[in-house]
Amino acid sequence: MTDNPEDRLRAIRLALPEAEERETWGRATFRVRDRIFAILADREGGPAVSLKAPRGNQAILVGADPGHFFVPPYVGPKGWVGMRLDDGPDWDEAALLVARSYRMTAPKSLAALAPERGRD
């Protein structure tokens, strides 16, 4: 496995059914059937990802670990959560959050194919 956090995250996301990468706004976005479920970005000069999160989850994650999680610009007001990737993230947790964002975005038939617990 690569040490590059962007490549590790890319492998997690692209393992999901029909997930594809497309550059939008000068950033890598990950989509399922043209709907964005993850956005790769910079946070204070380091790599980060923004993901959809269930209602209330953003506040829980940011409140529990504000050095690791943050409210991302633009999509944060819609409940998305940002996760820094340059501070030794828990990759199992990252896989879980990516899969959950995917399941919230994908059509039900595809969402059912995504693992419930990240990379299970």
Phi and psi in radians as a Rosetta constraint file:
Dihedral C 1 N 2 CA 2 C 2 CIRCULARHARMONIC -1.264 0.35
Dihedral N 2 CA 2 C 2 N 3 CIRCULARHARMONIC 2.700 0.35
Dihedral C 2 N 3 CA 3 C 3 CIRCULARHARMONIC -1.543 0.35
Dihedral N 3 CA 3 C 3 N 4 CIRCULARHARMONIC -0.167 0.35
Dihedral C 3 N 4 CA 4 C 4 CIRCULARHARMONIC -1.289 0.35
Dihedral N 4 CA 4 C 4 N 5 CIRCULARHARMONIC 2.029 0.35
Dihedral C 4 N 5 CA 5 C 5 CIRCULARHARMONIC -1.096 0.35
Dihedral N 5 CA 5 C 5 N 6 CIRCULARHARMONIC -0.578 0.35
Dihedral C 5 N 6 CA 6 C 6 CIRCULARHARMONIC -1.157 0.35
Dihedral N 6 CA 6 C 6 N 7 CIRCULARHARMONIC -0.695 0.35
Dihedral C 6 N 7 CA 7 C 7 CIRCULARHARMONIC -1.184 0.35
Dihedral N 7 CA 7 C 7 N 8 CIRCULARHARMONIC -0.673 0.35
Dihedral C 7 N 8 CA 8 C 8 CIRCULARHARMONIC -1.103 0.35
Dihedral N 8 CA 8 C 8 N 9 CIRCULARHARMONIC -0.780 0.35
Dihedral C 8 N 9 CA 9 C 9 CIRCULARHARMONIC -1.153 0.35
Dihedral N 9 CA 9 C 9 N 10 CIRCULARHARMONIC -0.705 0.35
Dihedral C 9 N 10 CA 10 C 10 CIRCULARHARMONIC -1.034 0.35
Dihedral N 10 CA 10 C 10 N 11 CIRCULARHARMONIC -0.726 0.35
Dihedral C 10 N 11 CA 11 C 11 CIRCULARHARMONIC -1.119 0.35
Dihedral N 11 CA 11 C 11 N 12 CIRCULARHARMONIC -0.702 0.35
Dihedral C 11 N 12 CA 12 C 12 CIRCULARHARMONIC -1.091 0.35
Dihedral N 12 CA 12 C 12 N 13 CIRCULARHARMONIC -0.841 0.35
Dihedral C 12 N 13 CA 13 C 13 CIRCULARHARMONIC -1.196 0.35
Dihedral N 13 CA 13 C 13 N 14 CIRCULARHARMONIC -0.754 0.35
Dihedral C 13 N 14 CA 14 C 14 CIRCULARHARMONIC -1.328 0.35
Dihedral N 14 CA 14 C 14 N 15 CIRCULARHARMONIC -0.145 0.35
Dihedral C 14 N 15 CA 15 C 15 CIRCULARHARMONIC -1.359 0.35
Dihedral N 15 CA 15 C 15 N 16 CIRCULARHARMONIC -0.176 0.35
Dihedral C 15 N 16 CA 16 C 16 CIRCULARHARMONIC -1.438 0.35
Dihedral N 16 CA 16 C 16 N 17 CIRCULARHARMONIC 2.571 0.35
Dihedral C 16 N 17 CA 17 C 17 CIRCULARHARMONIC -0.981 0.35
Dihedral N 17 CA 17 C 17 N 18 CIRCULARHARMONIC 2.215 0.35
Dihedral C 17 N 18 CA 18 C 18 CIRCULARHARMONIC 1.067 0.35
Dihedral N 18 CA 18 C 18 N 19 CIRCULARHARMONIC 0.282 0.35
Dihedral C 18 N 19 CA 19 C 19 CIRCULARHARMONIC -1.283 0.35
Dihedral N 19 CA 19 C 19 N 20 CIRCULARHARMONIC 2.450 0.35
Dihedral C 19 N 20 CA 20 C 20 CIRCULARHARMONIC -2.450 0.35
Dihedral N 20 CA 20 C 20 N 21 CIRCULARHARMONIC 2.742 0.35
Dihedral C 20 N 21 CA 21 C 21 CIRCULARHARMONIC -1.830 0.35
Dihedral N 21 CA 21 C 21 N 22 CIRCULARHARMONIC 2.400 0.35
Dihedral C 21 N 22 CA 22 C 22 CIRCULARHARMONIC -2.535 0.35
Dihedral N 22 CA 22 C 22 N 23 CIRCULARHARMONIC 2.387 0.35
Dihedral C 22 N 23 CA 23 C 23 CIRCULARHARMONIC -1.409 0.35
Dihedral N 23 CA 23 C 23 N 24 CIRCULARHARMONIC 2.243 0.35
Dihedral C 23 N 24 CA 24 C 24 CIRCULARHARMONIC -2.499 0.35
Dihedral N 24 CA 24 C 24 N 25 CIRCULARHARMONIC 2.406 0.35
Dihedral C 24 N 25 CA 25 C 25 CIRCULARHARMONIC 1.000 0.35
Dihedral N 25 CA 25 C 25 N 26 CIRCULARHARMONIC 0.489 0.35
Dihedral C 25 N 26 CA 26 C 26 CIRCULARHARMONIC 1.305 0.35
Dihedral N 26 CA 26 C 26 N 27 CIRCULARHARMONIC 0.246 0.35
Dihedral C 26 N 27 CA 27 C 27 CIRCULARHARMONIC -2.277 0.35
Dihedral N 27 CA 27 C 27 N 28 CIRCULARHARMONIC 2.726 0.35
Dihedral C 27 N 28 CA 28 C 28 CIRCULARHARMONIC -1.330 0.35
Dihedral N 28 CA 28 C 28 N 29 CIRCULARHARMONIC 2.200 0.35
Dihedral C 28 N 29 CA 29 C 29 CIRCULARHARMONIC -2.031 0.35
Dihedral N 29 CA 29 C 29 N 30 CIRCULARHARMONIC 2.571 0.35
Dihedral C 29 N 30 CA 30 C 30 CIRCULARHARMONIC -2.013 0.35
Dihedral N 30 CA 30 C 30 N 31 CIRCULARHARMONIC 2.304 0.35
Dihedral C 30 N 31 CA 31 C 31 CIRCULARHARMONIC -2.311 0.35
Dihedral N 31 CA 31 C 31 N 32 CIRCULARHARMONIC 2.750 0.35
Dihedral C 31 N 32 CA 32 C 32 CIRCULARHARMONIC -2.261 0.35
Dihedral N 32 CA 32 C 32 N 33 CIRCULARHARMONIC 2.088 0.35
Dihedral C 32 N 33 CA 33 C 33 CIRCULARHARMONIC 0.837 0.35
Dihedral N 33 CA 33 C 33 N 34 CIRCULARHARMONIC 0.878 0.35
Dihedral C 33 N 34 CA 34 C 34 CIRCULARHARMONIC 1.250 0.35
Dihedral N 34 CA 34 C 34 N 35 CIRCULARHARMONIC 0.106 0.35
Dihedral C 34 N 35 CA 35 C 35 CIRCULARHARMONIC -1.865 0.35
Dihedral N 35 CA 35 C 35 N 36 CIRCULARHARMONIC 2.238 0.35
Dihedral C 35 N 36 CA 36 C 36 CIRCULARHARMONIC -1.311 0.35
Dihedral N 36 CA 36 C 36 N 37 CIRCULARHARMONIC 2.301 0.35
Dihedral C 36 N 37 CA 37 C 37 CIRCULARHARMONIC -2.111 0.35
Dihedral N 37 CA 37 C 37 N 38 CIRCULARHARMONIC -0.156 0.35
Dihedral C 37 N 38 CA 38 C 38 CIRCULARHARMONIC -2.734 0.35
Dihedral N 38 CA 38 C 38 N 39 CIRCULARHARMONIC 2.535 0.35
Dihedral C 38 N 39 CA 39 C 39 CIRCULARHARMONIC -2.295 0.35
Dihedral N 39 CA 39 C 39 N 40 CIRCULARHARMONIC 2.147 0.35
Dihedral C 39 N 40 CA 40 C 40 CIRCULARHARMONIC -1.502 0.35
Dihedral N 40 CA 40 C 40 N 41 CIRCULARHARMONIC 2.311 0.35
Dihedral C 40 N 41 CA 41 C 41 CIRCULARHARMONIC -2.618 0.35
Dihedral N 41 CA 41 C 41 N 42 CIRCULARHARMONIC -3.097 0.35
Dihedral C 41 N 42 CA 42 C 42 CIRCULARHARMONIC -1.845 0.35
Dihedral N 42 CA 42 C 42 N 43 CIRCULARHARMONIC 2.513 0.35
Dihedral C 42 N 43 CA 43 C 43 CIRCULARHARMONIC -2.299 0.35
Dihedral N 43 CA 43 C 43 N 44 CIRCULARHARMONIC 1.926 0.35
Dihedral C 43 N 44 CA 44 C 44 CIRCULARHARMONIC 0.925 0.35
Dihedral N 44 CA 44 C 44 N 45 CIRCULARHARMONIC 0.713 0.35
Dihedral C 44 N 45 CA 45 C 45 CIRCULARHARMONIC 1.501 0.35
Dihedral N 45 CA 45 C 45 N 46 CIRCULARHARMONIC -0.036 0.35
Dihedral C 45 N 46 CA 46 C 46 CIRCULARHARMONIC -2.084 0.35
Dihedral N 46 CA 46 C 46 N 47 CIRCULARHARMONIC 2.838 0.35
Dihedral C 46 N 47 CA 47 C 47 CIRCULARHARMONIC -1.212 0.35
Dihedral N 47 CA 47 C 47 N 48 CIRCULARHARMONIC 2.541 0.35
Dihedral C 47 N 48 CA 48 C 48 CIRCULARHARMONIC -2.640 0.35
Dihedral N 48 CA 48 C 48 N 49 CIRCULARHARMONIC 2.893 0.35
Dihedral C 48 N 49 CA 49 C 49 CIRCULARHARMONIC -2.332 0.35
Dihedral N 49 CA 49 C 49 N 50 CIRCULARHARMONIC 2.510 0.35
Dihedral C 49 N 50 CA 50 C 50 CIRCULARHARMONIC -1.933 0.35
Dihedral N 50 CA 50 C 50 N 51 CIRCULARHARMONIC 2.369 0.35
Dihedral C 50 N 51 CA 51 C 51 CIRCULARHARMONIC -2.390 0.35
Dihedral N 51 CA 51 C 51 N 52 CIRCULARHARMONIC 2.624 0.35
Dihedral C 51 N 52 CA 52 C 52 CIRCULARHARMONIC -1.157 0.35
Dihedral N 52 CA 52 C 52 N 53 CIRCULARHARMONIC 2.586 0.35
Dihedral C 52 N 53 CA 53 C 53 CIRCULARHARMONIC -2.479 0.35
Dihedral N 53 CA 53 C 53 N 54 CIRCULARHARMONIC 2.609 0.35
Dihedral C 53 N 54 CA 54 C 54 CIRCULARHARMONIC -1.078 0.35
Dihedral N 54 CA 54 C 54 N 55 CIRCULARHARMONIC 2.712 0.35
Dihedral C 54 N 55 CA 55 C 55 CIRCULARHARMONIC -0.888 0.35
Dihedral N 55 CA 55 C 55 N 56 CIRCULARHARMONIC 2.280 0.35
Dihedral C 55 N 56 CA 56 C 56 CIRCULARHARMONIC 1.510 0.35
Dihedral N 56 CA 56 C 56 N 57 CIRCULARHARMONIC -0.285 0.35
Dihedral C 56 N 57 CA 57 C 57 CIRCULARHARMONIC -1.230 0.35
Dihedral N 57 CA 57 C 57 N 58 CIRCULARHARMONIC -0.611 0.35
Dihedral C 57 N 58 CA 58 C 58 CIRCULARHARMONIC -0.993 0.35
Dihedral N 58 CA 58 C 58 N 59 CIRCULARHARMONIC -0.858 0.35
Dihedral C 58 N 59 CA 59 C 59 CIRCULARHARMONIC -1.102 0.35
Dihedral N 59 CA 59 C 59 N 60 CIRCULARHARMONIC -0.655 0.35
Dihedral C 59 N 60 CA 60 C 60 CIRCULARHARMONIC -1.145 0.35
Dihedral N 60 CA 60 C 60 N 61 CIRCULARHARMONIC -0.862 0.35
Dihedral C 60 N 61 CA 61 C 61 CIRCULARHARMONIC -1.154 0.35
Dihedral N 61 CA 61 C 61 N 62 CIRCULARHARMONIC -0.827 0.35
Dihedral C 61 N 62 CA 62 C 62 CIRCULARHARMONIC -1.137 0.35
Dihedral N 62 CA 62 C 62 N 63 CIRCULARHARMONIC -0.701 0.35
Dihedral C 62 N 63 CA 63 C 63 CIRCULARHARMONIC -1.144 0.35
Dihedral N 63 CA 63 C 63 N 64 CIRCULARHARMONIC -0.631 0.35
Dihedral C 63 N 64 CA 64 C 64 CIRCULARHARMONIC -1.323 0.35
Dihedral N 64 CA 64 C 64 N 65 CIRCULARHARMONIC -0.590 0.35
Dihedral C 64 N 65 CA 65 C 65 CIRCULARHARMONIC -2.641 0.35
Dihedral N 65 CA 65 C 65 N 66 CIRCULARHARMONIC 1.312 0.35
Dihedral C 65 N 66 CA 66 C 66 CIRCULARHARMONIC -1.192 0.35
Dihedral N 66 CA 66 C 66 N 67 CIRCULARHARMONIC -0.232 0.35
Dihedral C 66 N 67 CA 67 C 67 CIRCULARHARMONIC -1.398 0.35
Dihedral N 67 CA 67 C 67 N 68 CIRCULARHARMONIC -0.336 0.35
Dihedral C 67 N 68 CA 68 C 68 CIRCULARHARMONIC -1.887 0.35
Dihedral N 68 CA 68 C 68 N 69 CIRCULARHARMONIC -0.674 0.35
Dihedral C 68 N 69 CA 69 C 69 CIRCULARHARMONIC -1.933 0.35
Dihedral N 69 CA 69 C 69 N 70 CIRCULARHARMONIC 2.674 0.35
Dihedral C 69 N 70 CA 70 C 70 CIRCULARHARMONIC -2.687 0.35
Dihedral N 70 CA 70 C 70 N 71 CIRCULARHARMONIC 2.880 0.35
Dihedral C 70 N 71 CA 71 C 71 CIRCULARHARMONIC -1.543 0.35
Dihedral N 71 CA 71 C 71 N 72 CIRCULARHARMONIC 1.974 0.35
Dihedral C 71 N 72 CA 72 C 72 CIRCULARHARMONIC -1.307 0.35
Dihedral N 72 CA 72 C 72 N 73 CIRCULARHARMONIC 2.631 0.35
Dihedral C 72 N 73 CA 73 C 73 CIRCULARHARMONIC -1.134 0.35
Dihedral N 73 CA 73 C 73 N 74 CIRCULARHARMONIC 2.696 0.35
Dihedral C 73 N 74 CA 74 C 74 CIRCULARHARMONIC 1.245 0.35
Dihedral N 74 CA 74 C 74 N 75 CIRCULARHARMONIC -1.016 0.35
Dihedral C 74 N 75 CA 75 C 75 CIRCULARHARMONIC -1.662 0.35
Dihedral N 75 CA 75 C 75 N 76 CIRCULARHARMONIC -0.203 0.35
Dihedral C 75 N 76 CA 76 C 76 CIRCULARHARMONIC -1.003 0.35
Dihedral N 76 CA 76 C 76 N 77 CIRCULARHARMONIC -0.761 0.35
Dihedral C 76 N 77 CA 77 C 77 CIRCULARHARMONIC -1.084 0.35
Dihedral N 77 CA 77 C 77 N 78 CIRCULARHARMONIC -0.278 0.35
Dihedral C 77 N 78 CA 78 C 78 CIRCULARHARMONIC -1.625 0.35
Dihedral N 78 CA 78 C 78 N 79 CIRCULARHARMONIC 0.118 0.35
Dihedral C 78 N 79 CA 79 C 79 CIRCULARHARMONIC 1.717 0.35
Dihedral N 79 CA 79 C 79 N 80 CIRCULARHARMONIC -0.030 0.35
Dihedral C 79 N 80 CA 80 C 80 CIRCULARHARMONIC -1.152 0.35
Dihedral N 80 CA 80 C 80 N 81 CIRCULARHARMONIC 2.710 0.35
Dihedral C 80 N 81 CA 81 C 81 CIRCULARHARMONIC -2.144 0.35
Dihedral N 81 CA 81 C 81 N 82 CIRCULARHARMONIC 2.483 0.35
Dihedral C 81 N 82 CA 82 C 82 CIRCULARHARMONIC -1.755 0.35
Dihedral N 82 CA 82 C 82 N 83 CIRCULARHARMONIC 2.556 0.35
Dihedral C 82 N 83 CA 83 C 83 CIRCULARHARMONIC -2.314 0.35
Dihedral N 83 CA 83 C 83 N 84 CIRCULARHARMONIC 2.150 0.35
Dihedral C 83 N 84 CA 84 C 84 CIRCULARHARMONIC -1.249 0.35
Dihedral N 84 CA 84 C 84 N 85 CIRCULARHARMONIC 2.510 0.35
Dihedral C 84 N 85 CA 85 C 85 CIRCULARHARMONIC -1.987 0.35
Dihedral N 85 CA 85 C 85 N 86 CIRCULARHARMONIC -0.029 0.35
Dihedral C 85 N 86 CA 86 C 86 CIRCULARHARMONIC -1.733 0.35
Dihedral N 86 CA 86 C 86 N 87 CIRCULARHARMONIC 0.101 0.35
Dihedral C 86 N 87 CA 87 C 87 CIRCULARHARMONIC -2.048 0.35
Dihedral N 87 CA 87 C 87 N 88 CIRCULARHARMONIC 0.620 0.35
Dihedral C 87 N 88 CA 88 C 88 CIRCULARHARMONIC 1.152 0.35
Dihedral N 88 CA 88 C 88 N 89 CIRCULARHARMONIC 1.008 0.35
Dihedral C 88 N 89 CA 89 C 89 CIRCULARHARMONIC -1.121 0.35
Dihedral N 89 CA 89 C 89 N 90 CIRCULARHARMONIC 2.722 0.35
Dihedral C 89 N 90 CA 90 C 90 CIRCULARHARMONIC -1.350 0.35
Dihedral N 90 CA 90 C 90 N 91 CIRCULARHARMONIC 1.886 0.35
Dihedral C 90 N 91 CA 91 C 91 CIRCULARHARMONIC -1.205 0.35
Dihedral N 91 CA 91 C 91 N 92 CIRCULARHARMONIC -0.443 0.35
Dihedral C 91 N 92 CA 92 C 92 CIRCULARHARMONIC -1.182 0.35
Dihedral N 92 CA 92 C 92 N 93 CIRCULARHARMONIC -0.716 0.35
Dihedral C 92 N 93 CA 93 C 93 CIRCULARHARMONIC -1.137 0.35
Dihedral N 93 CA 93 C 93 N 94 CIRCULARHARMONIC -0.744 0.35
Dihedral C 93 N 94 CA 94 C 94 CIRCULARHARMONIC -1.039 0.35
Dihedral N 94 CA 94 C 94 N 95 CIRCULARHARMONIC -0.762 0.35
Dihedral C 94 N 95 CA 95 C 95 CIRCULARHARMONIC -1.097 0.35
Dihedral N 95 CA 95 C 95 N 96 CIRCULARHARMONIC -0.697 0.35
Dihedral C 95 N 96 CA 96 C 96 CIRCULARHARMONIC -1.088 0.35
Dihedral N 96 CA 96 C 96 N 97 CIRCULARHARMONIC -0.814 0.35
Dihedral C 96 N 97 CA 97 C 97 CIRCULARHARMONIC -1.178 0.35
Dihedral N 97 CA 97 C 97 N 98 CIRCULARHARMONIC -0.673 0.35
Dihedral C 97 N 98 CA 98 C 98 CIRCULARHARMONIC -1.133 0.35
Dihedral N 98 CA 98 C 98 N 99 CIRCULARHARMONIC -0.803 0.35
Dihedral C 98 N 99 CA 99 C 99 CIRCULARHARMONIC -1.104 0.35
Dihedral N 99 CA 99 C 99 N 100 CIRCULARHARMONIC -0.675 0.35
Dihedral C 99 N 100 CA 100 C 100 CIRCULARHARMONIC -1.145 0.35
Dihedral N 100 CA 100 C 100 N 101 CIRCULARHARMONIC -0.756 0.35
Dihedral C 100 N 101 CA 101 C 101 CIRCULARHARMONIC -1.073 0.35
Dihedral N 101 CA 101 C 101 N 102 CIRCULARHARMONIC -0.731 0.35
Dihedral C 101 N 102 CA 102 C 102 CIRCULARHARMONIC -1.035 0.35
Dihedral N 102 CA 102 C 102 N 103 CIRCULARHARMONIC -0.864 0.35
Dihedral C 102 N 103 CA 103 C 103 CIRCULARHARMONIC -1.090 0.35
Dihedral N 103 CA 103 C 103 N 104 CIRCULARHARMONIC -0.544 0.35
Dihedral C 103 N 104 CA 104 C 104 CIRCULARHARMONIC -1.261 0.35
Dihedral N 104 CA 104 C 104 N 105 CIRCULARHARMONIC -0.357 0.35
Dihedral C 104 N 105 CA 105 C 105 CIRCULARHARMONIC -1.801 0.35
Dihedral N 105 CA 105 C 105 N 106 CIRCULARHARMONIC -0.671 0.35
Dihedral C 105 N 106 CA 106 C 106 CIRCULARHARMONIC -1.252 0.35
Dihedral N 106 CA 106 C 106 N 107 CIRCULARHARMONIC 2.692 0.35
Dihedral C 106 N 107 CA 107 C 107 CIRCULARHARMONIC -1.010 0.35
Dihedral N 107 CA 107 C 107 N 108 CIRCULARHARMONIC 2.653 0.35
Dihedral C 107 N 108 CA 108 C 108 CIRCULARHARMONIC -0.937 0.35
Dihedral N 108 CA 108 C 108 N 109 CIRCULARHARMONIC -0.661 0.35
Dihedral C 108 N 109 CA 109 C 109 CIRCULARHARMONIC -1.118 0.35
Dihedral N 109 CA 109 C 109 N 110 CIRCULARHARMONIC -0.642 0.35
Dihedral C 109 N 110 CA 110 C 110 CIRCULARHARMONIC -1.419 0.35
Dihedral N 110 CA 110 C 110 N 111 CIRCULARHARMONIC -0.688 0.35
Dihedral C 110 N 111 CA 111 C 111 CIRCULARHARMONIC -0.998 0.35
Dihedral N 111 CA 111 C 111 N 112 CIRCULARHARMONIC -0.612 0.35
Dihedral C 111 N 112 CA 112 C 112 CIRCULARHARMONIC -1.146 0.35
Dihedral N 112 CA 112 C 112 N 113 CIRCULARHARMONIC -0.358 0.35
Dihedral C 112 N 113 CA 113 C 113 CIRCULARHARMONIC -1.521 0.35
Dihedral N 113 CA 113 C 113 N 114 CIRCULARHARMONIC -0.257 0.35
Dihedral C 113 N 114 CA 114 C 114 CIRCULARHARMONIC -1.393 0.35
Dihedral N 114 CA 114 C 114 N 115 CIRCULARHARMONIC 2.492 0.35
Dihedral C 114 N 115 CA 115 C 115 CIRCULARHARMONIC -1.121 0.35
Dihedral N 115 CA 115 C 115 N 116 CIRCULARHARMONIC 2.484 0.35
Dihedral C 115 N 116 CA 116 C 116 CIRCULARHARMONIC -1.268 0.35
Dihedral N 116 CA 116 C 116 N 117 CIRCULARHARMONIC -0.477 0.35
Dihedral C 116 N 117 CA 117 C 117 CIRCULARHARMONIC -2.168 0.35
Dihedral N 117 CA 117 C 117 N 118 CIRCULARHARMONIC 0.871 0.35
Dihedral C 117 N 118 CA 118 C 118 CIRCULARHARMONIC 1.361 0.35
Dihedral N 118 CA 118 C 118 N 119 CIRCULARHARMONIC -2.012 0.35
Dihedral C 118 N 119 CA 119 C 119 CIRCULARHARMONIC -1.685 0.35
Dihedral N 119 CA 119 C 119 N 120 CIRCULARHARMONIC 0.482 0.35
